Amino acid sequence: MDLRFEEEPDEDPDEPERPSQPDGARGTATGLVPTVGLPGREWEYSTKVLTVAQVADGVTVVKVLHEAGADGWELASVIDGGEKRVILMRRPKRSARESRRVGFAPPKPN
């Protein structure tokens, strides 16, 4: 019996060539690509537990979201908790300076 060994090719001919740029983009961009979107945004979260009946009545969820929306909260998810539903809300974290903005500006010295 004659044994022969073959070397595997470096590239698989069945795979198409991948473009040098992602998604076939063309150009000679050098350096870093700027990020698009919100830089380093962190969230704070809040929950509200409701019964299935409250979710199904068509009024309670709207009321909860409307009240929370006035404070800057948005609906992130509804989590199934068996007989209860947990409404998960989020809003951007506020800086210490922003969270202290209340009332009027202090009077200017004369």
N, C-alpha and C positions, 0 to 999 in steps of 0.2 A: 504494500500500500504506500502510495506516494503522498506525503504531507506537504501542503503549500501554505504559506502564510502571506497574507496581503495586508498592506498598510492601509489604514482608513484615511480618506482624504481629509484635509484640514477644514474644508467647507462642504456643507451639505448642498448638493446641486438642486434639491427640491425646494429649498427655501428661497424666496425672492430677496434681492438685495435690499438692505435697509437704507433709506436716505440718510445723508450726513446730518441733516437738520430734522428735528421732530416734526411730524405731520407733513413731511415733504416741503417744508418751508425753504425758500431760497434766500440767499443773502450772505453777506460776509460780516455778520455781527461778531464783534470781538469784545471781550470783557464780560462783565456781569450783566445779566438781564434783569431789569427792575421788576420787582414784584408788583402784581396788580391785586388790589383788594385792601382790606383794612389791616394795617400793620399792628401786630401784637395786641389785638383786642381781646380782652378777657371778659368773661361774663359772670354775673352773679345770678343765682337761681332761687326760685321760690316754688312752693308746692301748695296745692289746695286739694283736699280729699273730698270727693263727692260720691254719693251712692249712684247705682245704675239708674234708679228712678229719676234722680236729679239730672243726670246726663240726658236721659230720654225725654224729659218734659219739654225741652226746647226753649226754656226760659232761664234756668239757673246758670247754665254754661255761658250764655250770652251776657248775663248780668255780671258774673265773675270776671269774664274777659274784659268787659267794658270798664269795670272799676279798676282792674289791674292795669289796663291800657292807659288810664289817666296818669298813672305813676311811672309810665315808661316800660311796663312789662309787656312781653309778647309771648304768644303760645309757642312752646318748644316741642311738646309731645304730650300725648295722653297715654298713661301707663295702666295696663290692666292689673288690678289687684284683687281679682276674684269677685267678691260682692261689691267692691269699691273701685272707683277710678281715681287715679291721681293725675291732676292737671299740673304739668311741669311748665313753668314760665321762666323766662330769662330776660335780662336787660344788661346793657354794657355796664361794666364796673365804673363807678364814678370816682374821680380823684378826690382826695381829701378836701381840696379847695372847692371843688364843685359841689360836694355834699353839704358844705356849710353855707351856701348861698341862700339866705332867707332874709326877709324884711327889707328895710331901706338901707342905703349907704350911710355911714356915719357922717355927722355934720362936719363941714370944713371949718378948721380953726380960723378966727378973724385976725 
